[in-house]
């Protein structure tokens, strides 16, 4: 890439603005080659390691609304030190967290360092094009097979990132790279950008129109989770299949004009029905109604999704099954775990928790049978009753006794569980209502904040423009004053070097004798003589007239 990108950046922003580093600048062990991309929060450079010769993409922390750089230095200067320092710390933390992520479909972080009063993140250089450029080059709607080849690794990458406790927060067409081998790669995470919203009112550069869900328009970020990235990826798929970006999510909360994907597509033959349904589910406005994990969403999105693994004790029952079971005073249903391979079809063993009860029942049965025989007058050791019959009858009597003994405790537990479930359900309903009400009010506040921020930026630009004009006028005035001083100096030198000769004296010498009578007549008493102007007086008069003319023109120009 040529250096024209640097020159364009300088011309666009001017001195004291959003200026990129020039080609050849050294950043630690890396040399800048060209600019790869410019965003609201930083500049990405194509660099190479001076020793290894390997190419890297280096991202510079440069939030343009809180920092600037002039053409005389490489340092980034802070216009809002508090917000800039806060964002700088989050940028470094994001780099350290991403450096621990080792996944083939997540951009690798090789280094993070501080220089030029800011920080830099060294990323692995991915040879390919953005998903947006890939889609434009395709010139048509991607097929189901092409989408599956991209989505499989992409979903694996997002699931891996979420398992590390991270969120991408900026999934979109321009933040997914398609390598030369066709594999996707996630780039440009937005954690540091989101941190800025926690300390400022700037929202326009953090969210992405059409791709950010409603919970991303709040500064707290407490409602964000894997479902946030699921919404963004669903919006990306919607754009790829329909050619239309979904409306901004706060606008959808007021009047949802988003059409289901089947209605927005001009023919959907060749695409799985479950795949299209999964895209619609991902674009649900309330985060609690979307798929909560990548694994849950993948089941409908791809046809190769494996079934969910059962836990060692069997899968947990649904909340509605628990409430129904408690209301009917019967045991809570539970899905039994799969039998081990060596077990036969009829080898199901009783749960371990029943073993003590069965043993106690057997002992009570033996004692009861011995007591009955003793009362009847026959020693229990002399009876010829088969052992199986002796054990079977007491067990039948012990079961009612055990049930009657444990019935109050079981009923109490059932009542407690019912009460807890109802309390949890009420709390969950209240939380969902508060979450639904919060985005509308926060959206209005954010709109006011954005308007105030734009007004502040406008005033700052007017102030800087006025200061620039004043400085320009001052420099022009100083230049004109200097020209005046230089002219006076030259005039003084010319006067000093000119001989003081009076032309009138020479003319007097050359006059003929016959003119003496005229001179005598002029010198007669009572006749006034015309005074002559000396050279010094004439020089002062000329200088005064010249200076008066010069400063008069300057005053006219100022008026």
N, C-alpha and C positions, 0 to 999 in steps of 0.2 A: 504493500500500500504506500502511496506517495505521501509526501509531507503536506499536500494541499489541505488536508483535513485540519492540520494545526493552524494554517493561515486562515482558513474559513472560520475556525473557532475564535481566533483573535479578532477578525473583522466583525464578526457577529456581536461579540460582547464588548469589545473595546478595552481600553486601559482600565484596570481596577475591577474587572468582571470575572466571568467564568472562563478562565484561560487555561488551556491544556499545556502540559510540559512539552517543550520542543524535542524533536528527534535528536538522539545522541545524549540526552540527559542520563546520568548514572543514578540508579537507585540501588544502593548497596552493591551487590554483585551482578545486577541486571542493567542492561542498556535499553533505553526506550527506542523502539523502531517506528511505531505509528500509533494512531488512535483507532481503537476498535469500536468504541461506543461511548456515547455521552448521555447521562441521565440526570435526573434532578438531585441525586444523592452522591454521584461520583462519576469518575471518568475511568474507562478501562483501556489499558494500553497493551499493544503487542510488544513484548520484550524478548530478549535472549540473554541467557547466562553467558557472561564473557569468558568463563573458563570451560564450561561444558559445551557451549554452543547450542543448547537446547532452548526451544521457544516456550514461553510462558505468557499467560494473560495476567496482568497485574491490575488490580482494582484499587483506585485511589479514593479514600474517604474525602468527599468534597461536596457537602450539602450546600447547594448554591444559595439557599435563602438565609444561611447563617455564616457564610464564609465567602471570600473572594481572593483573587490573586491578580497582581498587576504584571506588566510585561518586564519589569526590572528585576524580578526575583522569582525563585522557584517555591518560596514558602507560601503556605496557605494562611491567610489572615482571617481572624474571626470577627464577624460583625455581631455575634451573640455568643460570648464565651461560655455562658452557662449551658445553653442547649448544645453547642458544639462539643464541649467536653463530655457531656452526658452521652451523646451519640457516638463519640469516639470510643469511649469505654465499651459500649455495646457492640460496636464494629469489631473491636479486638476480641471480645468474648465470642462473637459469632464465628470468627475465623478459627479460634481454638476449638470450638465445638465441632465445626465442620471438618477440621483436621483429623478428628477421631473417627469420622465416618469413612469407611472403606467399602464402597459398593461400586460395581462396574458402571452403574447408570446414574451416579451422583458425581458432580464435578469434584475433583480432588483439590485439597488445599495443601500446598507444599510449604508455605512459610507465611508468617505475619510479622511485620516490623514497622517501626515508627521512624519517620524522616520528614523533613520540610514542614514541621509543625503539624503533621497529620499522620495517618497510618495507611499501610498498604497491605493487601492480601494477594499472595502469589497463588494463582490457580493454574491447574493443568490446562494446556492449550488443546482444545478440541477441534480437530480438523473436520469441518462439516458446515452445515447451514442451519439457521433457525427453522423451527416448525412452520413459521409463517412463510419464509422463503421457499421451503419445500412444498408447501401447499400451493403457492403461487406458481412455482415451476411445474407442478403437476397439471394445472390447467383444468382440472375437473374435480368432482367429488371423490374422495378416497373410497375404495371398496372396503367391504367388511374384513377381508383377509389382510389388507394393508393396515387397517386400524388395529386388528388383533396383534399384528407383529409389533406395533408401537406400544400398545396399551399393556401387554404382558410385562415387559421389563419396566415400564414406567410405574405401574402399580406396585411392583416389587420394590422399586426405589422409594416410593412414598411410604410404603409400609415399613421399610427399614428406617427411614428418617423419623417416622412417628415413634418407632420402638426406642429410638435414642432420646426421646423427650423433646424433639424439635418439630417445628412446623415450617413449611416453605413460605406461605403467606403471599406468594406472588406467582402462582401457576398461570401461565398464559402462553400464547403462541410464540412470543419472542423470548421466553425463558425456558424453552425446551429445544435442545439441539438435536439435530439428526446427523449422526456421524456419516462418514463416507461409506461405512459398511452397513448402514441402515438402522443401527441401534440408536435409541434415544438416550439423552443425558439431561438431567435436571441441573440448571445453572441459576445464578443470581437469586439467592435466598433473600427474603425481606425482613429478617428479624431486626436488624439494626435500624431499618427504616421505621418499623413499627415502634421501636423504642423512642423515636423522636416525638411521636404523638403523645407519649406519656408526659412530655415536658413542654409541649407547645400546642398551638391550635392549628397547626398545618396538617391538613388532611388530603388535599388534592393530589399531592405527589405520593402518598402512601397507598391509597386505594387505586384500583384500576377499573375504570368504567366498564360495566358489563360483566366483569369477572370476579369482583369482590362481593361477598355475601353481606347481609345487613350487620352481622356482629362485628365485621371488620371496620365499620364506620364509627365505632365507639373507641375512646381512648384507653379504656381500662383493659380490654382484651380478655376479660375473665370468661366470656362465653365462647372463646375461640378454641378449636380443637381439630382433630383429623377431619371432621365434617366441614371445616372451613376450606381446606385444600380440596375436598371432594366437590364442593360447589364450584370452585374455580376450574377444576378439570372437567366437570360436567359442562360448564359454560364454554370451555375450549372445544369440546366435542360438538356442542350445539353449533358453534361458529363454523367448524369444519364441514358439517353436514348440510347446513342451511345457507351458509354464506352471510348470515346476519348475526351480529353480536347481541346478546340478550340486553334488555333495558337495564339501567342502573337499579340496583336492588332497593334503595330508598324510594325511588319512584314506583317500583312494583308494590311496595307496601301501601301506597296511597291508591294506585289504580294499576292492578296487575294486567298488563297487556301482553305478557309473554304467551305465545301460542304453543301448545304441545308440539313436540318435534315432528310427529306424523303430519300435523296440519301445516307446519312450516316447510317441510320437505316437499319437493315436487316429485312425488313417487318414492316409495321406500322399499320397493322390491329388492331382494338381495341382502337385506339386513335382518338380523334376528329380532324377533318381537321383544324378547327379554332384554336385549341390548338397548333398544329404544326406550323401553320402560325404565331401565336403570338410569338413563340420562335425565328423564323427567323427574325421577326421585331425587337425583342429586341437586336439582335446581329448586327444590322446595324452599320457601323463604325462611320458615322457622327451623333453627338448627336441630331442635329435638326431633323433628319429623324426617330428617335426612338419614341416610345410612351413617352409623356412628364410627365405623372402622372401614379400612380399605378391604379387609377380608369379607365383611358383610356385603359391601357394595360389589365386590368382584364376582360373587355368586351369580348375579344376574347379568353383569357386564360381559363376562367371558364364559364360554362354554367349557373351558378346561379347568374351572375353579374346583379345587378338591373340597370334599365335605368337611365340615368342622369336626375337629378331633374331640372325642368324648373324654371327660375327666376320669381319673381312676375310680371315683365313686359313682360314676354315672352322671348324666347331664342334669342340671338343676331344673326344677319345674318352673313353668311360667307363673307370674303373680296371680293370674285369674284362676289357675288350677289350685293354687294354695288356698285362696279365699273360698272356692267352692267346697274343697275338702273339709276345711274347718267348719263351714256352715252345716255340713251334713254329719259332722262328728265321726268322720272316717279317716283312716290314715292318709297322709299326703301322698299323692301318686309320685312315683319316681321312676325314671327310665333306668332299667337295670343295665349294668355294664356288660360289654360283650364277653362271652365265655372264652377262656384260654383255649389254644388249639388242642391241647391234650384232653380236654374235658369232653365227655360224651354228651349226647342230647339229653340224657336223663340224670346227669350227675350234678344237678344244681344243689349246692349246699346251703343250709340255712344261714342267715346272717349270724355273725359272731356274738352280737349283743343278746341273742336268744339262748345261747348255750347255758349260761348260769340258771336261767329260768327253767329250762328243760331238766337240768340236773336236780334242781330243788324239787321240781314236780315228781321226778322219779323217786327221790328219797321219801317224800311225803306219801307217795303211793305205797311204798314198801312198808312204812310204819303203819299206815292205815290198815293195810291188809293183815299185818301181824297182830294189830290190836283187835281187829274183828275176829280173827281165829281164836285168839286167847279168850275173848269173851264167850265165844261159842264152846269153849272147853277143849279145843283141839290145839295142841302146840303147833306153832307156825312151822317148826322144822320137820313136823311129822306129816304135813299136808302133801298130797300127791298132785295138787293143782299145777298145770303147766306154768312155766315162768312167764310165757307170753301173756297168758290170761291174767296172771297176777298183776302185771304192769299196766295192761291196757285199761282196766277199770278205774284205778286211782287217777290216772292221767286225765280221764274224762271228768272226774270230780274236781281235780285241781284247777282245771282251766277256768271254770266259773268263779272259783274262789279268788284266783289271781286277777281276773277282770274286774270283779267287784271291789277288790282292794285298790286297784290302780285307776278306777274310773274317775274319782274326784280330781286326782292330780292331772290326768289326761285332759279333763274338761277345763281345768284352770289354765293349763298350757295352751289349749286351743283358744280360750278367751283372750289370753295375753297376746298370742300371735295375731288374732283378729284385730285387736285394738292397735297393735303396732303397725299392722299393714294399713289400717285405715288412716292412722296418723301420717305414715309415710306417703300414702296416696294424696292426702290433703296438702302436705308440704310440697310434694311434687307439682300438684296443680297450681299452688300459689307461686312457686318458682317459675313455672311456665308462663303464667299470666304476667308476672313481673317482667320476664324476659321479652314477652310480646309487646308490652307497653313501653319498655325502655328504648328500643330503637327509634320509635317515632319521636319521642321527646328529645333524645340525643341527636337525632338527625336535624331537628330544628335548631338546636344549640350549635351543632357543627356548622350549619348553614350560616348562622349569625357570626360564628367565629371565622369562617372562611371570608365572609363579606368584610369583617373588621380587618382581617389580615390583608386582603386585597387593598383596602383603603389605606392601610399603613404603608404597604409597598408603594402605592401610587404617590403618597405624600413624600416618601423617601426618595423616589425617583425625581419628583419635582424639586425637592430640596437639593439633590445632587446636581440636577440640571442648572438650577439657579446658581449654585456654587461654582459650577464649571464656567458658566457665562461670566460671572463676576471675576473669576481668576483670569479668564481670557481678556476681559476688558482691562484688568490691572496690568497684565503682561504687555498689551498694546500701548497703554499709557507710558509704561516704563521704557518701552522701545522708542516711543516718540520723544520722550524727555532726553533719552540718550542721544538721539539724532540731533536734537537741539544743542545739547552740550558740545557734541562733536563739531557742529557747524560754527559755534562760537569760538571754539579752540582754533579751528582753521582760519577764521576771520582775524583772530588776534595775531596769529603767526604771519598772515599776509600783511597786516598793518605794520608789524614790527620790522619786516624786511623791506618795505617800500621807502625809498629816500624822500625826505621832507623837502621837496622842491616846489616853489611857488611859481606857477606858470606866468603869473602877472609880473613878477620881477624880471623875468627874461624878456617879456614883451616890452617892459619899460626901457630896458637897455637897448633894444633894437629900434626904439622909436627915433624918428629924425629930429634934428635940432629945431625944425620949424614948429614942432609941437610944444616947445617950451612955453610959447606965449599962451597956449590954451591951458597949460598947467598953472601958469601964473594967474590967469583969470579965474581959475577954479579956487585958487588959494586966497583970493581977495577977501578982505573982512566982510562979514555979513553973509557970506555964501556958505551953505551947509555941504559938507563933504559926505559922499556915500561910504558907509563903513564896509570893510572887506571881511569875509568869513575865513577864519584860520583853518588849516588842515585838520587840526584836532577836533574843532567844533563840528566841522563838516562830517568827519568820521563818526562822531558820536550821534549826530543826527541820522545818518544813514543806518547805523546799527539799531537805533531806537525804532525807526520806521520799519525795518526788516523784522525785528522781534515782534512789534505790534501786529504786523501782518501775519506772521507765523502763528502766534498764540490766538489770534482772532479766528483763523481758520480751524484750529483745533477745538476751540470752544463751540464753533458752529457745528462741527462734526459730532461733538458730544451731545449738543441739544437735539 
